Amino acid sequence: MDFFQALCYIFVNFKWDIVVELYCIRHGESEANKTKKHSGWGSTRLSELGNIQANKLKEFIQKIKFDYVIASDLLRTRLTAELVLPGHDYQLDDRIREYGVGSLEGRLIEDCIREDGELYIRALAEHDFTVYGGENSEMVIQRTAAFMQEMEAKEAGIYRNCKIAAVGHFGSIRHILYYVLGYQLSSDKIAINNCSLTKLKFENGKWRICFVNCCESIG
């Protein structure tokens, strides 16, 4: 085997590691957030404040050169992606959607408490909206885990040495963090504000949380 053949052999057989920098962006304030309604998978637009937040975040991250932009397929995340990262082609991915809340969609939270009482309070506490035709935690865990495992896949190598922006939701970003941590936290123990930035890095087969809920851009 000559030198050139040996070099080719090493190139083909060496287990090239991948480095992925994943920037998770929560969508800007939506009209449903503003009016304290459940939005779930519904089509709710950004509020005036949500548009302001997205434009401020655009200025904050404009120097980062993203190789890929991925957004939840829901309207509020698509609008946020267009404002924060103008000029980028973005992929839609329903695995980073918000929790599906079924028939709670569009209902005021205060009405749900008053009208449904213990049924609603239990569903909220257990993150189990199947009684309303929605999702439970296990369903969201499975789809966000599949999303993260795609980032890790050496075989595909699609995201090797890439910076990726993923525009998602409170629920999906929270579960991405749970995936990395290996356990869940109570949702009231972790803040993921509208248009906040959370950065994770995958290197040497392990994820590292760089920062969570950075809100410097929106004040």
Secondary structure, DSSP 8 states (H G I E B T S, - for coil): --HHHHHHHHHHHS-----EEEEEEE---BHHHHHTB--TTS---B-HHHHHHHHHHHHHHTTS--SEEEE-SSHHHHHHHHHHSTT--EEE-GGG-----GGGTT-BHHHHHHHHTHHHHHHHHHTB-GGGT--BHHHHHHHHHHHHHHHH-TTT-TTTTEEEEEEE-HHHHHHHHHHHHTS---GGG----TT-EEEEEEETTEEEEEEEEE-GGG-
